[in-house]
Amino acid sequence: MAFELPKLPYAYDALEPHIDARTMEIHHTKHHAGYTSKLNAAIEGTDLEKKSIKEILAHVSKHSAGVRNNGGGFYNHKLFWEVMSPDGGGEPTERMNIHKAIVRDFGSFEKFKEEFAQAAATQFGSGWAWLCVDKNDKLFVTSTPNQDNPLMDVVDADGTPILGLDVWEHAYYLNYQNRRPDYIGAFFNVIDWGKVSENYNDANEGASAF
């Protein structure tokens, strides 16, 4: 199999009370596992088996809906698990490049937080909210429907995602029901800013200039 379901870097109950253990377990073992197996089935016997997920998504318009939906689902969830931590929350420290970039591009952390929360709250139906780095090394916030993401050549705002929030109902409904804004607020209590800053540094060739 070309792709494997990644293990979580923490226990299913590690993010409580912000994200409950049952939701995490179902989300990981059912939803993410489903996207992974269906992606492998969609690319089986094709040259896509030899490509990375980023290479597949970069030219996803040339591939089937199964590759687009399940490839996005595989990548998006992998990033989602990685940017959360039981020791997360708060703000990035001033020494982190991500802090410097947020202040540079949004004016303040609070302005970024407002824009990100707005993107997540107003994404109609199922989808994702993103913090990304564009080709000019500038941060921007955007949202995408379904399992699309800014790596794909089918989106309006393309860039490299460094932070993502799943706003599909399966990500929060057991604990928050229809209260998506409460779930969005809770997410800020588990963001691993060290990992987000690492993602920023990897995505941004100019990050070391700070």
MIMI-419181 format. One record per residue (C-alpha): x, y, z. Coordinates in Angstrom, 1 decimal, padded with zeros to 4 digits, m for minus. Each point is the difference from the previous one (the first is absolute). Layout:
+--------+--------+--------+
:     px :     py :     pz :
+--------+--------+--------+
:      X :      Y :      Z :
...
+--------+--------+--------+
This chain:
+--------+--------+--------+
:     px :     py :     pz :
+--------+--------+--------+
:  000.0 :  000.0 :  000.0 :
:  001.3 :  003.4 : m001.0 :
: m001.3 :  001.9 :  003.1 :
: m000.5 : m001.1 :  003.6 :
: m002.2 :  001.5 :  002.7 :
:  002.4 :  002.0 :  002.3 :
: m000.1 : m000.7 :  003.7 :
: m001.1 :  002.8 :  002.2 :
:  002.8 :  001.7 :  002.0 :
: m002.1 : m000.1 :  003.1 :
: m002.8 : m002.1 :  001.6 :
: m003.6 :  000.4 : m001.2 :
: m001.0 :  001.7 :  003.3 :
:  003.1 :  002.2 :  000.2 :
: m001.8 :  003.1 : m001.5 :
: m002.9 : m000.1 :  002.5 :
: m002.0 :  002.0 :  001.0 :
:  000.4 :  001.9 : m003.3 :
: m000.3 : m002.9 : m002.3 :
: m001.5 : m003.2 :  001.5 :
:  001.5 : m003.4 : m000.2 :
: m002.9 : m001.7 : m001.8 :
:  000.0 :  002.6 : m002.8 :
:  003.8 : m000.4 : m000.4 :
: m000.2 : m003.8 : m000.1 :
: m002.8 :  000.0 : m002.6 :
:  001.6 :  002.8 : m002.0 :
:  003.3 : m001.8 : m000.2 :
: m001.0 : m003.7 : m000.3 :
: m003.0 :  000.4 : m002.2 :
:  000.2 :  003.3 : m002.0 :
:  003.7 :  000.4 : m000.5 :
:  000.4 : m003.8 : m000.4 :
: m002.7 :  000.1 : m002.6 :
:  001.6 :  002.7 : m002.0 :
:  003.3 : m001.8 :  000.1 :
: m001.3 : m003.3 : m001.2 :
: m002.2 :  001.6 : m002.7 :
:  003.0 :  002.1 : m001.2 :
:  002.1 : m003.2 : m000.4 :
: m002.8 : m001.7 : m001.9 :
: m000.4 :  003.1 : m002.3 :
:  003.7 :  000.0 : m000.9 :
:  000.6 : m003.8 : m000.1 :
:  001.7 : m001.0 : m003.2 :
:  000.7 :  003.5 : m001.2 :
:  003.2 :  002.1 :  000.0 :
: m001.4 :  002.0 :  002.9 :
:  001.1 : m002.8 :  002.3 :
:  003.5 :  001.2 : m000.4 :
: m000.8 :  003.7 :  000.8 :
: m000.1 :  001.9 :  003.3 :
: m003.4 :  001.3 :  001.2 :
:  001.2 :  003.6 : m000.7 :
:  000.9 : m001.0 : m003.6 :
: m003.4 : m001.6 : m000.5 :
: m001.9 :  003.0 :  001.4 :
:  002.0 :  002.5 : m002.1 :
: m001.6 : m001.5 : m003.2 :
: m003.2 : m001.3 :  001.5 :
: m002.1 :  001.6 : m002.8 :
:  001.3 : m002.7 : m002.3 :
: m001.1 : m002.8 :  002.3 :
: m003.3 : m001.6 :  001.0 :
: m002.4 :  001.3 :  002.7 :
:  001.1 : m002.9 :  002.1 :
:  003.6 :  001.1 : m000.1 :
: m001.0 :  003.6 :  000.8 :
: m002.4 : m000.7 :  002.8 :
:  002.0 : m002.8 :  001.7 :
:  003.4 :  001.5 : m000.7 :
: m001.1 :  003.2 :  001.6 :
: m001.5 : m001.9 :  002.9 :
:  003.2 : m001.9 :  000.6 :
:  002.2 :  003.1 : m000.1 :
: m002.3 :  002.4 :  001.9 :
: m000.5 : m002.3 :  002.9 :
:  003.7 : m000.8 :  000.3 :
:  000.8 :  003.7 :  000.4 :
: m003.0 :  000.5 :  002.4 :
:  001.3 : m002.6 :  002.4 :
:  003.6 :  001.4 : m000.1 :
: m000.9 :  003.6 :  000.8 :
: m001.9 : m001.0 :  003.2 :
:  001.6 : m000.9 :  003.4 :
: m001.2 : m000.5 :  003.6 :
:  002.6 :  002.6 :  000.8 :
: m001.2 :  002.4 : m002.6 :
: m002.0 :  003.2 :  000.1 :
:  000.9 :  003.6 :  000.8 :
:  002.0 :  002.0 : m002.5 :
:  003.3 : m000.7 : m001.8 :
:  003.0 :  001.4 :  001.9 :
:  001.7 :  003.1 : m001.3 :
:  003.1 : m002.0 : m000.9 :
: m002.0 : m002.2 : m002.5 :
:  000.1 :  001.0 : m003.6 :
: m003.8 : m000.6 : m000.2 :
: m000.6 :  002.7 :  002.6 :
:  002.1 :  002.5 : m002.0 :
: m001.8 : m001.0 : m003.2 :
: m003.5 :  000.3 :  001.5 :
:  000.8 :  003.5 :  001.4 :
:  001.5 :  001.0 : m003.4 :
: m002.9 : m001.3 : m002.1 :
: m003.1 :  000.5 :  002.3 :
:  001.1 :  002.8 :  002.3 :
: m000.4 : m002.1 :  003.2 :
: m000.8 : m003.4 :  001.2 :
: m003.5 :  001.0 :  000.9 :
: m000.7 :  001.3 : m003.5 :
:  001.2 : m003.4 : m001.4 :
: m002.1 : m001.9 :  002.5 :
: m003.1 :  002.0 : m001.0 :
:  000.6 : m000.5 : m003.7 :
:  000.7 : m003.8 :  000.4 :
: m003.1 : m000.4 :  002.2 :
: m002.1 :  001.9 : m002.5 :
:  001.2 : m002.2 : m002.9 :
: m000.8 : m003.2 :  002.0 :
: m003.4 :  001.3 :  001.2 :
: m001.2 :  001.2 : m003.5 :
:  001.1 : m003.1 : m002.0 :
: m003.3 : m001.2 : m001.3 :
: m000.7 : m003.6 :  000.7 :
:  003.0 : m002.4 :  000.3 :
:  003.6 :  001.3 : m000.5 :
:  003.1 :  001.4 :  001.5 :
:  001.6 :  003.2 :  001.2 :
:  003.7 :  000.6 : m000.7 :
:  003.0 :  002.1 :  000.8 :
:  002.3 : m000.1 : m003.0 :
:  003.2 :  001.3 : m001.4 :
: m000.3 :  001.4 : m003.6 :
:  002.7 :  000.0 : m002.7 :
:  001.2 :  003.4 :  001.2 :
:  000.6 : m001.3 :  003.5 :
: m003.1 :  001.8 :  001.4 :
: m002.5 : m001.5 :  002.4 :
: m003.7 : m000.1 : m000.9 :
: m003.2 : m001.5 :  001.3 :
: m002.4 : m001.8 : m002.2 :
: m002.6 : m002.8 :  000.1 :
: m000.9 : m002.8 : m002.4 :
: m003.0 : m002.3 : m000.5 :
: m000.1 : m003.7 :  000.6 :
:  003.5 : m001.5 :  000.1 :
:  001.6 :  002.6 : m002.3 :
:  003.1 :  001.8 :  001.1 :
:  002.3 :  002.8 : m001.2 :
:  002.5 : m002.4 : m001.5 :
: m002.5 : m001.0 : m002.7 :
:  000.0 :  001.6 : m003.5 :
: m003.8 :  000.3 :  000.3 :
: m000.2 :  002.7 :  002.7 :
: m000.1 :  003.8 : m000.3 :
:  002.7 :  000.7 :  002.7 :
:  003.0 : m002.3 : m000.4 :
:  002.7 : m000.4 :  002.6 :
:  001.6 : m002.3 :  002.5 :
: m002.3 : m000.8 :  003.0 :
:  001.8 :  000.3 :  003.4 :
: m003.1 : m000.2 :  002.3 :
: m003.4 : m001.5 : m000.8 :
: m003.3 : m000.4 :  001.8 :
: m002.5 : m002.6 : m001.0 :
: m003.5 :  001.5 :  000.1 :
: m001.9 : m003.1 : m001.3 :
: m002.7 : m000.8 :  002.6 :
:  001.6 : m003.4 :  000.7 :
:  003.0 :  001.9 :  001.5 :
: m002.1 :  001.6 :  002.8 :
: m003.7 : m001.1 :  000.1 :
:  000.2 : m002.5 :  002.8 :
:  001.2 :  002.7 :  002.4 :
: m001.1 :  003.3 : m001.5 :
: m003.1 : m001.0 : m002.1 :
: m000.8 :  003.1 : m002.2 :
:  002.3 :  002.3 :  002.0 :
:  002.8 :  000.3 : m002.5 :
:  001.3 :  003.3 :  001.4 :
:  000.5 : m001.7 :  003.4 :
:  002.0 : m002.7 : m001.7 :
:  002.1 :  002.6 : m001.8 :
:  000.7 :  001.7 :  003.2 :
:  001.0 : m003.2 :  001.7 :
:  002.4 : m000.8 : m002.9 :
:  002.2 :  003.0 :  001.0 :
:  000.6 : m001.7 :  003.4 :
:  001.7 : m003.0 : m001.7 :
:  002.0 :  001.6 : m002.9 :
:  003.7 : m001.1 :  000.2 :
:  001.7 :  003.3 : m001.0 :
:  003.4 : m001.7 :  000.0 :
: m001.2 : m002.3 : m002.8 :
: m001.7 :  002.8 : m001.9 :
:  003.2 :  002.0 :  000.2 :
:  001.9 : m003.0 : m001.3 :
: m002.4 : m000.4 : m002.9 :
:  000.4 :  003.7 : m000.7 :
:  003.8 : m000.3 : m000.1 :
: m000.2 : m003.0 : m002.3 :
: m002.4 :  001.8 : m002.4 :
:  001.6 :  003.3 :  000.0 :
:  003.5 :  000.4 : m001.4 :
:  000.2 :  003.5 :  001.4 :
: m000.9 : m000.9 :  003.5 :
:  003.7 :  000.1 :  001.2 :
:  000.1 :  003.7 : m001.0 :
: m001.8 :  001.0 :  003.2 :
+--------+--------+--------+
